[in-house]
């Protein structure tokens, strides 16, 4: 589903070259729930941005669902993001002028899906437990509710890959757990989920944990001690 | 933190947003500059008028004999000197002015070949005779030489003349040359000169800006008496009185002295302000000031709204930093200091721009004014008071604009200030109100409306800034349209039938069977003539304190050539009555059938007329915009106690005869002073309007520029405020063009709302200017208030399209945005 071959990313900061990723080879299968774990500055968000085609690697190739992302034109990258990947952000990034339903509808519109091609915005919101809050604006919702709207927006696109950057970072434990449960359910229904976090506890509920340190993969495999249930997590 | 660090930091703030800073400064500069220069214009005009009229000793009072009355030289002076307040008289000049025609050659460069060829010019004009022999110079209405030499006693009766400066300038005439006057008299012009009654050249019928088509010629009194064949006669005296003298008292004494000295002669004592040229120059200043004040104030207010809004928004983008500073324990005063310094720097830049804009506009306006009314003395001192006041207001507005968001930011808990760091408005504003608005299309179509609605304060300030610019445009194009429509209707009326007909003016009224009329009738180029008579009169009505000076024309109401259109009533030949203009009827408060009082000349002797009041019914109302044009049928000439006479002949030319040929054929006929087609007369006013239009177009550039700057900066700041939304859109694969389209739609909504507000405001202002202010300065003009389709389009283009497209200028910024970094910003 997702293949990264020899990926490197280097930034020039003045006269200094900062290496964010170095020689990363990675394959992620369809329907996997993957947590990318690492401390701040380890390169995990850069990795997510490469897969999401928000950034381009200095070296290597990114292939998603058979489509090579590296070397694609800007227009092709926009089309790729519309049809292959969906983002969930730490700070939700909802549109404050749109209601919950409209924010989700935005995801459907952005993916150029026609009504009837998939579930409606209200259906998706109902799936994430916000069926009663569809007409509310973001500022009328709690942080957890806002993140659920953001997840609904990402899911409503119907894209096979969901990329979540610290999705629980602004949430309390209970709400965060609910969000993770929601994401987990999505992987069970066939979507490939990548969650970036620095919270090792979260990685316990993944199918697979990829640990980064200074731009290199230092661990790739199931969580230590096996996959835990959401109810077992503590942070 | 040291002051030095704060200043350096604020400078960095400015440098990082230099485009927004420059744009805000330009907005302030346009507001300050246009306000200051438009207001300075009034001060310059007043100062220049005073200096010019004082230097040329414009008369205070004038005794004018009724039409075609003349008295021997000295009689008027004797009557004036006999008044009890004679000690207050500083100067008296007796004059004889007669209409004439002037023919002369001038050189013109061929635009294509560059060759110089000689053209012949034949124009009507006025020959002004006064005493140049006085060794101390003319004591009243001096002519001020601009080229050539002065006239002196040696020129008395020598047929040497001076040409009016602007006429000579229009044809690039040399200081010396020869010209031919009506009747075939050759004169030698020896210089060009300006005179106070002709700073603004008006034709006898009152057409403005006639300097190129109406030749004023100055000569000695003896010369004019000889040319006019009125030896030893004059028909007016002009008087200067001391500043402390009472005009009313002296006018009363003069009227009494004239009635005693010349009981058979009709006369009128008038003041300088009654002279249409003087009145236009001096009174227009006040009227123009009110009009320009409105325009300048609207521009300034628009700039203030915009600067306030844009600066506030710029400072609001620093709220996160303010929150951090608060968290670090920095005092609110210290926090406020940095943005205030930055704002002061923007304001100072704006003031500098304002000075530059003001200076540039001042130069342009001075040039325009000098072209319109070339006064001999132009003074344009820097208006420290106006610039100072507007600068202080500009600075205060900027500081308030900065203090307001800072005050709001320090008024909340630091964590809330930090949390608002993502710049966009947090709340829904009015967005919930429009959720039910059925806007077709995807959410992309909804977003622009929601963005406008969720920040109502910002939207309001943006709208008001642009609306002010739109309002100014509406005022400018509305006034222009009204003038154009008025002229068009006037032209339609004049050219309704026989548009190729000619109007031939005679120097004096002559019997319709006289040789002059017969000579015109017999001209080969003429097929048909209708003699008529024109005279000055005054209209008044009971119950109205309005008095209207009219040019009364006796004509054949059953003419086949042309008659005025009766939009009310009819041209009844049997009833003795008068046909008046629509504006005159409105001003006098009369309708068809009502009685009005006409003060008109009545013949007393061979060359003397008295003035008499006659009550007459209003027969009909005609639509021409000049309220002083009035008509009576020839059959009622007995009103003036004269037999059938003529001083204006309407003629139909032979088909195929060129106008120049007709003029050449009629020029030698003694007594003919002017030959012009009615279309030429109409074109005269249009030439003037074309100059006026070019000025208006220049003025229109200011609100256009202001609106675009506001819209651009609004879009630019919005781009900052929404950068995370845009990055999110990009993350979802929404193309830049779609993002930009949303920005354009949002800007178009603002532009459309601003256009509606601006159009309403502007239309109200235009009505106030055209219906209240302009009638005070140009009461003779019946303006038809109009707003053309082209003008509607102009306003829509400015307010909706130009403003709507402004976000396209931010395309580069959008494309260059760092999406990953923007998305990572955390609250």
HADDOCK unambig.tbl for C-alpha pairs under 7 A between the chains (distance, minus, plus):
assign (segid A and resid 54 and name CA) (segid B and resid 731 and name CA) 6.83 0.50 0.50
assign (segid A and resid 54 and name CA) (segid B and resid 819 and name CA) 6.91 0.50 0.50
assign (segid A and resid 54 and name CA) (segid B and resid 820 and name CA) 6.31 0.50 0.50
assign (segid A and resid 78 and name CA) (segid B and resid 733 and name CA) 4.32 0.50 0.50
assign (segid A and resid 78 and name CA) (segid B and resid 734 and name CA) 6.69 0.50 0.50
assign (segid A and resid 78 and name CA) (segid B and resid 735 and name CA) 6.33 0.50 0.50
assign (segid A and resid 79 and name CA) (segid B and resid 733 and name CA) 6.03 0.50 0.50
assign (segid A and resid 81 and name CA) (segid B and resid 731 and name CA) 6.65 0.50 0.50
assign (segid A and resid 81 and name CA) (segid B and resid 732 and name CA) 5.70 0.50 0.50
assign (segid A and resid 81 and name CA) (segid B and resid 733 and name CA) 4.66 0.50 0.50
assign (segid A and resid 82 and name CA) (segid B and resid 732 and name CA) 5.66 0.50 0.50
assign (segid A and resid 82 and name CA) (segid B and resid 733 and name CA) 4.54 0.50 0.50
assign (segid A and resid 86 and name CA) (segid B and resid 732 and name CA) 6.38 0.50 0.50
assign (segid A and resid 87 and name CA) (segid B and resid 731 and name CA) 6.90 0.50 0.50
assign (segid A and resid 91 and name CA) (segid B and resid 826 and name CA) 6.03 0.50 0.50
assign (segid A and resid 91 and name CA) (segid B and resid 827 and name CA) 6.77 0.50 0.50
assign (segid A and resid 93 and name CA) (segid B and resid 725 and name CA) 6.78 0.50 0.50
assign (segid A and resid 93 and name CA) (segid B and resid 728 and name CA) 6.64 0.50 0.50
assign (segid A and resid 95 and name CA) (segid B and resid 725 and name CA) 6.60 0.50 0.50
assign (segid A and resid 96 and name CA) (segid B and resid 426 and name CA) 6.71 0.50 0.50
assign (segid A and resid 96 and name CA) (segid B and resid 428 and name CA) 6.64 0.50 0.50
assign (segid A and resid 97 and name CA) (segid B and resid 428 and name CA) 6.03 0.50 0.50
assign (segid A and resid 97 and name CA) (segid B and resid 431 and name CA) 6.27 0.50 0.50
assign (segid A and resid 97 and name CA) (segid B and resid 447 and name CA) 6.69 0.50 0.50
assign (segid A and resid 97 and name CA) (segid B and resid 450 and name CA) 5.02 0.50 0.50
assign (segid A and resid 97 and name CA) (segid B and resid 451 and name CA) 5.85 0.50 0.50
assign (segid A and resid 97 and name CA) (segid B and resid 454 and name CA) 6.28 0.50 0.50
assign (segid A and resid 98 and name CA) (segid B and resid 447 and name CA) 6.98 0.50 0.50
assign (segid A and resid 98 and name CA) (segid B and resid 450 and name CA) 6.96 0.50 0.50
assign (segid A and resid 102 and name CA) (segid B and resid 443 and name CA) 6.55 0.50 0.50
assign (segid A and resid 105 and name CA) (segid B and resid 443 and name CA) 6.75 0.50 0.50
assign (segid A and resid 106 and name CA) (segid B and resid 443 and name CA) 5.44 0.50 0.50
assign (segid A and resid 109 and name CA) (segid B and resid 442 and name CA) 6.11 0.50 0.50
assign (segid A and resid 109 and name CA) (segid B and resid 443 and name CA) 6.86 0.50 0.50
assign (segid A and resid 110 and name CA) (segid B and resid 732 and name CA) 6.35 0.50 0.50
assign (segid A and resid 110 and name CA) (segid B and resid 733 and name CA) 6.67 0.50 0.50
assign (segid A and resid 110 and name CA) (segid B and resid 734 and name CA) 5.75 0.50 0.50
assign (segid A and resid 137 and name CA) (segid B and resid 428 and name CA) 6.94 0.50 0.50
assign (segid A and resid 139 and name CA) (segid B and resid 426 and name CA) 6.89 0.50 0.50
assign (segid A and resid 139 and name CA) (segid B and resid 427 and name CA) 6.05 0.50 0.50
